[in-house]
């Protein structure tokens, strides 16, 4: 950086510092937009299943195609923001996110819904890296940045509470598409206020945006995740193996190309930092262990326990409340003790809570479920906030977008793999339920299909079928929770060793 650039950078810090917290309020709106969209889908799934009649595989695609696409594009979009400006990318992405939400709301077929979710993933890939990168450039004091990241993470967690409650209210009064339309007012406020309040930031010497790398990243990520999903759902066969090998080859070529380019899309040397790599790995495995459970929990509350959508949304609040509280104090606690103690403790807490959920039955009381969700929220709030801080603190400000994208890629890849693997466990156990001989094919595809099919059957047969279907669904959910617990506890052990000596910054930049 030249001396002129350095003087400009210092001047920007002094000029923008008074408005940094107001600017943060705009950034958290973008986080809220994504978090609400992710959570309302789970509540709306039974209604989408009833209206669009997707197969079990299509239902999984509706749930995870968003994560597939966003995982494939996050690195590319984070790097694009570093080049063209993070504010510009954020505002364009937010506008697209709101408009594509309308397409989701009015989808009329499973195929159109899957396409709409994929397009939403393209728009969503612009939002999360841009928000974290702007935080890195807005807050130069490490303690303030830790608090800002905590607020950022707490807002995402709050969105997981606002989404189900607002979505549940809408589902009880309107049709399922209304849960996607709530994105529109948030988008409008974000764009109008963001134009005035957000400072622009970019890498002063970014180099060209390599389209070949973009394509390799997209093909590689989608290919690998698709192969895992298909193998987990239908077993190993030629097609998923071929697609997985193609994806792996594309990712290998991507890494080789980044190491050779003078201005890479993603600087692979970032992974030489042990703290950076350990934080990314912890995020990926944590979300993998959690996501399958979260995706099916709303169905458990509604279709197994008979709660309404609004009540189901309220039932999930403890997880969000725990994550909000933990996220706000995570930076302080990590400085008081250590990064590895906080991350390991958080992961172990989540693992223990998931282990408790292996005791789920159709009649499980809310105290056990609510307590487990609260512990999950607290553990995840501590872990995710501190790992995000470690990732951002490990890189220069100029690479904040790319580093943020790596963090979010781990999150979205973990979500996609979790829904694919753990969701497939639930689906696989469910399909083997022993219902009456004349059980309709739709009833074996999903629990929603069984509940819907029961409406046209004699009362005795319908009752027997639904009871068997619910029991099988709960058995699958309990098994998936056990697998998730093993993943989380193993990740906690790994984090204890990999994050040894890692500290959060304490001074001023």
TAFENBEL-V136001 format. One record per pair of residues at least 24 apart in sequence whose ideal C-beta (glycine too) atoms are under 8 Angstrom apart, sorted by sequence separation. I is the first residue (numbers start at 1). J is the second residue. If there is no record, write none. Layout:
i->(I | I)
j->(J | J)
//
This chain:
i->(223 | 224 | 222 | 223 | 350 | 436 | 96 | 97 | 221 | 349 | 350 | 353 | 439 | 443 | 447 | 96 | 97 | 219 | 220 | 223 | 224 | 349 | 38 | 219 | 220 | 436 | 94 | 97 | 220 | 349 | 350 | 435 | 436 | 93 | 96 | 97 | 220 | 221 | 349 | 350 | 435 | 93 | 219 | 220 | 348 | 93 | 94 | 346 | 347 | 93 | 94 | 217 | 220 | 346 | 349 | 350 | 435 | 92 | 93 | 216 | 217 | 220 | 345 | 346 | 434 | 435 | 216 | 346 | 433 | 90 | 346 | 347 | 433 | 89 | 90 | 93 | 216 | 217 | 345 | 346 | 216 | 433 | 343 | 430 | 433 | 90 | 342 | 343 | 346 | 432 | 433 | 89 | 90 | 213 | 216 | 342 | 431 | 430 | 87 | 343 | 429 | 430 | 86 | 90 | 213 | 342 | 343 | 429 | 81 | 212 | 213 | 80 | 429 | 430 | 86 | 87 | 210 | 339 | 426 | 429 | 62 | 73 | 77 | 81 | 86 | 213 | 217 | 428 | 61 | 65 | 69 | 73 | 76 | 77 | 81 | 333 | 427 | 68 | 426 | 429 | 59 | 62 | 66 | 70 | 74 | 78 | 82 | 86 | 210 | 213 | 214 | 315 | 322 | 326 | 330 | 339 | 425 | 426 | 58 | 62 | 65 | 66 | 69 | 70 | 73 | 77 | 78 | 81 | 213 | 318 | 322 | 326 | 330 | 334 | 58 | 61 | 65 | 68 | 69 | 77 | 210 | 213 | 318 | 321 | 322 | 324 | 325 | 326 | 426 | 66 | 67 | 70 | 74 | 207 | 210 | 315 | 319 | 322 | 323 | 326 | 327 | 331 | 425 | 426 | 52 | 55 | 62 | 66 | 70 | 74 | 78 | 207 | 208 | 210 | 315 | 318 | 319 | 322 | 323 | 326 | 327 | 330 | 331 | 334 | 425 | 52 | 54 | 58 | 65 | 69 | 207 | 209 | 318 | 321 | 322 | 325 | 326 | 330 | 52 | 53 | 206 | 305 | 316 | 319 | 320 | 322 | 323 | 324 | 327 | 423 | 52 | 66 | 205 | 304 | 315 | 319 | 322 | 323 | 327 | 331 | 422 | 425 | 54 | 318 | 322 | 326 | 330 | 30 | 37 | 290 | 300 | 33 | 52 | 138 | 282 | 286 | 289 | 293 | 319 | 323 | 422 | 137 | 289 | 421 | 422 | 27 | 34 | 30 | 33 | 37 | 134 | 137 | 275 | 279 | 286 | 290 | 293 | 33 | 48 | 134 | 282 | 289 | 418 | 134 | 133 | 107 | 106 | 105 | 104 | 105 | 105 | 105 | 104 | 105 | 102 | 101 | 102 | 101 | 101 | 102 | 37 | 101 | 98 | 97 | 98 | 101 | 290 | 37 | 98 | 98 | 34 | 97 | 98 | 290 | 95 | 34 | 94 | 33 | 34 | 286 | 31 | 94 | 95 | 30 | 31 | 94 | 286 | 30 | 286 | 91 | 30 | 31 | 91 | 94 | 30 | 282 | 283 | 28 | 91 | 27 | 90 | 91 | 283 | 282 | 27 | 87 | 91 | 279 | 280 | 27 | 90 | 279 | 362 | 279 | 362 | 390 | 23 | 24 | 87 | 279 | 280 | 393 | 87 | 88 | 278 | 279 | 362 | 390 | 393 | 87 | 361 | 24 | 86 | 87 | 276 | 360 | 390 | 23 | 85 | 86 | 275 | 276 | 279 | 389 | 85 | 86 | 85 | 360 | 20 | 84 | 276 | 360 | 386 | 20 | 83 | 275 | 276 | 359 | 35 | 39 | 43 | 82 | 83 | 357 | 358 | 31 | 35 | 38 | 39 | 43 | 81 | 82 | 273 | 357 | 358 | 360 | 16 | 34 | 35 | 38 | 42 | 28 | 32 | 35 | 36 | 40 | 44 | 83 | 287 | 291 | 295 | 358 | 20 | 24 | 28 | 31 | 32 | 35 | 39 | 40 | 43 | 47 | 51 | 82 | 83 | 270 | 283 | 287 | 291 | 295 | 357 | 358 | 27 | 31 | 34 | 35 | 38 | 39 | 43 | 51 | 270 | 291 | 32 | 33 | 36 | 37 | 40 | 83 | 280 | 284 | 288 | 291 | 292 | 355 | 13 | 24 | 28 | 32 | 35 | 36 | 40 | 44 | 276 | 280 | 283 | 284 | 287 | 288 | 291 | 292 | 296 | 354 | 355 | 358 | 20 | 24 | 31 | 35 | 39 | 43 | 47 | 48 | 279 | 283 | 286 | 287 | 290 | 291 | 295 | 354 | 357 | 47 | 80 | 270 | 281 | 284 | 285 | 288 | 289 | 292 | 293 | 32 | 36 | 79 | 280 | 284 | 288 | 292 | 296 | 354 | 355 | 36 | 283 | 287 | 291 | 292 | 354 | 44 | 267 | 270 | 270 | 288 | 289 | 292 | 351 | 352 | 164 | 288 | 292 | 351 | 354 | 355 | 44 | 267 | 351 | 43 | 172 | 266 | 270 | 351 | 76 | 172 | 265 | 351 | 352 | 41 | 76 | 171 | 172 | 350 | 351 | 40 | 171 | 266 | 40 | 168 | 169 | 266 | 348 | 351 | 73 | 76 | 168 | 169 | 347 | 348 | 351 | 40 | 75 | 76 | 167 | 168 | 347 | 37 | 168 | 304 | 73 | 168 | 169 | 303 | 347 | 348 | 72 | 73 | 164 | 165 | 168 | 303 | 347 | 36 | 37 | 72 | 167 | 168 | 36 | 72 | 166 | 345 | 72 | 164 | 165 | 299 | 303 | 344 | 347 | 72 | 164 | 165 | 299 | 344 | 33 | 36 | 71 | 72 | 163 | 164 | 71 | 344 | 161 | 164 | 165 | 343 | 344 | 33 | 68 | 69 | 164 | 32 | 33 | 68 | 71 | 161 | 340 | 344 | 160 | 161 | 340 | 343 | 29 | 33 | 68 | 67 | 68 | 161 | 340 | 160 | 161 | 340 | 29 | 30 | 160 | 161 | 339 | 340 | 29 | 64 | 159 | 157 | 158 | 340 | 157 | 160 | 339 | 26 | 29 | 338 | 339 | 29 | 64 | 338 | 339 | 157 | 158 | 304 | 26 | 156 | 157 | 303 | 25 | 26 | 335 | 60 | 154 | 304 | 335 | 153 | 154 | 157 | 303 | 304 | 334 | 26 | 27 | 154 | 335 | 25 | 26 | 60 | 154 | 300 | 331 | 23 | 153 | 154 | 299 | 300 | 22 | 23 | 23 | 57 | 151 | 150 | 151 | 153 | 296 | 300 | 19 | 150 | 150 | 150 | 297 | 147 | 150 | 296 | 149 | 16 | 146 | 147 | 293 | 296 | 146 | 79 | 146 | 12 | 79 | 229 | 233 | 293 | 143 | 146 | 221 | 225 | 232 | 292 | 293 | 76 | 146 | 228 | 232 | 75 | 229 | 75 | 225 | 229 | 233 | 293 | 143 | 206 | 221 | 225 | 228 | 229 | 232 | 292 | 205 | 228 | 232 | 204 | 233 | 289 | 290 | 203 | 225 | 229 | 233 | 289 | 201 | 203 | 288 | 289 | 203 | 289 | 290 | 5 | 288 | 289 | 285 | 286 | 289 | 1 | 285 | 1 | 285 | 286 | 285 | 282 | 285 | 281 | 282 | 281 | 282 | 278 | 282 | 278 | 281 | 282 | 157 | 278 | 279 | 277 | 278 | 157 | 157 | 274 | 275 | 278 | 154 | 275 | 153 | 274 | 153 | 63 | 153 | 150 | 153 | 149 | 152 | 146 | 149 | 149 | 146 | 149 | 145 | 145 | 145 | 142 | 42 | 42 | 45 | 46 | 42 | 45 | 42 | 43 | 42 | 46 | 132 | 136 | 42 | 46 | 135 | 43 | 132 | 137 | 136 | 137 | 136 | 43 | 133 | 136 | 132 | 133 | 136 | 43 | 43 | 133 | 130 | 133 | 129 | 132 | 129 | 131 | 130 | 129 | 132 | 128 | 129 | 132 | 39 | 129 | 128 | 128 | 86 | 82 | 82 | 82 | 82 | 81 | 82 | 80 | 79 | 78 | 79 | 78 | 78 | 78 | 79 | 75 | 78 | 77 | 78 | 76 | 75 | 78 | 74 | 75 | 74 | 74 | 75 | 74 | 70 | 71 | 74 | 71 | 70 | 71 | 67 | 71 | 67 | 67 | 68 | 67 | 64 | 64 | 67 | 64 | 63 | 64 | 146 | 60 | 64 | 60 | 63 | 142 | 60 | 142 | 143 | 60 | 142 | 142 | 142 | 60 | 141 | 142 | 140 | 141 | 140 | 56 | 56 | 59 | 59 | 53 | 56 | 59 | 55 | 56 | 56 | 53 | 49 | 50 | 49 | 49 | 46 | 50 | 45 | 49 | 46)
j->(247 | 248 | 247 | 248 | 375 | 461 | 122 | 123 | 247 | 375 | 376 | 379 | 465 | 469 | 473 | 123 | 124 | 246 | 247 | 250 | 251 | 376 | 66 | 247 | 248 | 464 | 123 | 126 | 249 | 378 | 379 | 464 | 465 | 123 | 126 | 127 | 250 | 251 | 379 | 380 | 465 | 124 | 250 | 251 | 379 | 125 | 126 | 378 | 379 | 126 | 127 | 250 | 253 | 379 | 382 | 383 | 468 | 126 | 127 | 250 | 251 | 254 | 379 | 380 | 468 | 469 | 251 | 381 | 468 | 126 | 382 | 383 | 469 | 126 | 127 | 130 | 253 | 254 | 382 | 383 | 254 | 471 | 382 | 469 | 472 | 130 | 382 | 383 | 386 | 472 | 473 | 130 | 131 | 254 | 257 | 383 | 472 | 472 | 130 | 386 | 472 | 473 | 130 | 134 | 257 | 386 | 387 | 473 | 126 | 257 | 258 | 126 | 475 | 476 | 133 | 134 | 257 | 386 | 473 | 476 | 110 | 121 | 125 | 129 | 134 | 261 | 265 | 476 | 110 | 114 | 118 | 122 | 125 | 126 | 130 | 382 | 476 | 118 | 476 | 479 | 110 | 113 | 117 | 121 | 125 | 129 | 133 | 137 | 261 | 264 | 265 | 366 | 373 | 377 | 381 | 390 | 476 | 477 | 110 | 114 | 117 | 118 | 121 | 122 | 125 | 129 | 130 | 133 | 265 | 370 | 374 | 378 | 382 | 386 | 111 | 114 | 118 | 121 | 122 | 130 | 263 | 266 | 371 | 374 | 375 | 377 | 378 | 379 | 479 | 120 | 121 | 124 | 128 | 261 | 264 | 369 | 373 | 376 | 377 | 380 | 381 | 385 | 479 | 480 | 107 | 110 | 117 | 121 | 125 | 129 | 133 | 262 | 263 | 265 | 370 | 373 | 374 | 377 | 378 | 381 | 382 | 385 | 386 | 389 | 480 | 108 | 110 | 114 | 121 | 125 | 263 | 265 | 374 | 377 | 378 | 381 | 382 | 386 | 109 | 110 | 263 | 362 | 373 | 376 | 377 | 379 | 380 | 381 | 384 | 480 | 110 | 124 | 263 | 362 | 373 | 377 | 380 | 381 | 385 | 389 | 480 | 483 | 113 | 377 | 381 | 385 | 389 | 90 | 97 | 350 | 360 | 94 | 113 | 199 | 343 | 347 | 350 | 354 | 380 | 384 | 483 | 199 | 351 | 483 | 484 | 90 | 97 | 94 | 97 | 101 | 198 | 201 | 339 | 343 | 350 | 354 | 357 | 98 | 113 | 199 | 347 | 354 | 484 | 201 | 201 | 177 | 177 | 177 | 177 | 178 | 179 | 180 | 180 | 181 | 180 | 180 | 181 | 181 | 183 | 184 | 120 | 184 | 183 | 183 | 184 | 187 | 376 | 124 | 186 | 187 | 124 | 187 | 188 | 380 | 187 | 127 | 187 | 127 | 128 | 380 | 127 | 190 | 191 | 127 | 128 | 191 | 383 | 128 | 384 | 190 | 130 | 131 | 191 | 194 | 131 | 383 | 384 | 131 | 194 | 131 | 194 | 195 | 387 | 387 | 134 | 194 | 198 | 386 | 387 | 135 | 198 | 387 | 470 | 388 | 471 | 499 | 134 | 135 | 198 | 390 | 391 | 504 | 199 | 200 | 390 | 391 | 474 | 502 | 505 | 200 | 474 | 138 | 200 | 201 | 390 | 474 | 504 | 138 | 200 | 201 | 390 | 391 | 394 | 504 | 201 | 202 | 202 | 477 | 138 | 202 | 394 | 478 | 504 | 139 | 202 | 394 | 395 | 478 | 155 | 159 | 163 | 202 | 203 | 477 | 478 | 152 | 156 | 159 | 160 | 164 | 202 | 203 | 394 | 478 | 479 | 481 | 138 | 156 | 157 | 160 | 164 | 151 | 155 | 158 | 159 | 163 | 167 | 206 | 410 | 414 | 418 | 481 | 144 | 148 | 152 | 155 | 156 | 159 | 163 | 164 | 167 | 171 | 175 | 206 | 207 | 394 | 407 | 411 | 415 | 419 | 481 | 482 | 152 | 156 | 159 | 160 | 163 | 164 | 168 | 176 | 395 | 416 | 158 | 159 | 162 | 163 | 166 | 209 | 406 | 410 | 414 | 417 | 418 | 481 | 140 | 151 | 155 | 159 | 162 | 163 | 167 | 171 | 403 | 407 | 410 | 411 | 414 | 415 | 418 | 419 | 423 | 481 | 482 | 485 | 148 | 152 | 159 | 163 | 167 | 171 | 175 | 176 | 407 | 411 | 414 | 415 | 418 | 419 | 423 | 482 | 485 | 176 | 209 | 399 | 410 | 413 | 414 | 417 | 418 | 421 | 422 | 162 | 166 | 209 | 410 | 414 | 418 | 422 | 426 | 484 | 485 | 167 | 414 | 418 | 422 | 423 | 485 | 176 | 399 | 402 | 403 | 421 | 422 | 425 | 484 | 485 | 298 | 422 | 426 | 485 | 488 | 489 | 179 | 402 | 486 | 179 | 308 | 402 | 406 | 487 | 213 | 309 | 402 | 488 | 489 | 179 | 214 | 309 | 310 | 488 | 489 | 179 | 310 | 405 | 180 | 308 | 309 | 406 | 488 | 491 | 214 | 217 | 309 | 310 | 488 | 489 | 492 | 182 | 217 | 218 | 309 | 310 | 489 | 180 | 311 | 447 | 217 | 312 | 313 | 447 | 491 | 492 | 217 | 218 | 309 | 310 | 313 | 448 | 492 | 182 | 183 | 218 | 313 | 314 | 183 | 219 | 313 | 492 | 220 | 312 | 313 | 447 | 451 | 492 | 495 | 221 | 313 | 314 | 448 | 493 | 183 | 186 | 221 | 222 | 313 | 314 | 222 | 495 | 313 | 316 | 317 | 495 | 496 | 186 | 221 | 222 | 317 | 186 | 187 | 222 | 225 | 316 | 495 | 499 | 316 | 317 | 496 | 499 | 186 | 190 | 225 | 225 | 226 | 319 | 498 | 319 | 320 | 499 | 189 | 190 | 320 | 321 | 499 | 500 | 190 | 225 | 320 | 319 | 320 | 502 | 320 | 323 | 502 | 190 | 193 | 502 | 503 | 194 | 229 | 503 | 504 | 323 | 324 | 470 | 193 | 323 | 324 | 470 | 193 | 194 | 503 | 229 | 323 | 473 | 504 | 323 | 324 | 327 | 473 | 474 | 504 | 197 | 198 | 325 | 506 | 197 | 198 | 233 | 327 | 473 | 504 | 197 | 327 | 328 | 473 | 474 | 197 | 198 | 199 | 233 | 327 | 327 | 328 | 330 | 473 | 477 | 197 | 328 | 329 | 330 | 477 | 328 | 331 | 477 | 331 | 199 | 330 | 331 | 477 | 480 | 331 | 265 | 332 | 199 | 266 | 416 | 420 | 480 | 331 | 334 | 409 | 413 | 420 | 480 | 481 | 265 | 335 | 417 | 421 | 265 | 419 | 266 | 416 | 420 | 424 | 484 | 335 | 398 | 413 | 417 | 420 | 421 | 424 | 484 | 398 | 421 | 425 | 398 | 427 | 483 | 484 | 398 | 420 | 424 | 428 | 484 | 397 | 399 | 484 | 485 | 401 | 487 | 488 | 204 | 487 | 488 | 487 | 488 | 491 | 204 | 488 | 205 | 490 | 491 | 491 | 491 | 494 | 491 | 494 | 494 | 495 | 494 | 498 | 495 | 498 | 499 | 377 | 498 | 499 | 498 | 499 | 380 | 381 | 498 | 499 | 502 | 381 | 502 | 381 | 502 | 384 | 295 | 385 | 385 | 388 | 385 | 388 | 385 | 388 | 389 | 389 | 392 | 389 | 392 | 393 | 393 | 294 | 295 | 298 | 299 | 296 | 299 | 297 | 298 | 298 | 302 | 388 | 392 | 299 | 303 | 392 | 302 | 392 | 397 | 397 | 400 | 400 | 309 | 400 | 403 | 400 | 401 | 404 | 312 | 313 | 403 | 401 | 404 | 401 | 404 | 402 | 404 | 404 | 404 | 407 | 404 | 405 | 408 | 316 | 408 | 408 | 411 | 401 | 398 | 399 | 400 | 401 | 401 | 402 | 401 | 401 | 401 | 402 | 402 | 403 | 404 | 405 | 402 | 405 | 405 | 406 | 405 | 405 | 408 | 405 | 406 | 406 | 408 | 409 | 409 | 408 | 409 | 412 | 412 | 412 | 413 | 412 | 416 | 413 | 415 | 416 | 416 | 415 | 416 | 419 | 419 | 419 | 420 | 504 | 419 | 423 | 420 | 423 | 504 | 423 | 505 | 506 | 424 | 506 | 507 | 508 | 427 | 508 | 509 | 508 | 509 | 509 | 427 | 431 | 445 | 446 | 442 | 445 | 448 | 445 | 446 | 449 | 449 | 446 | 448 | 448 | 449 | 448 | 452 | 448 | 452 | 451)
//
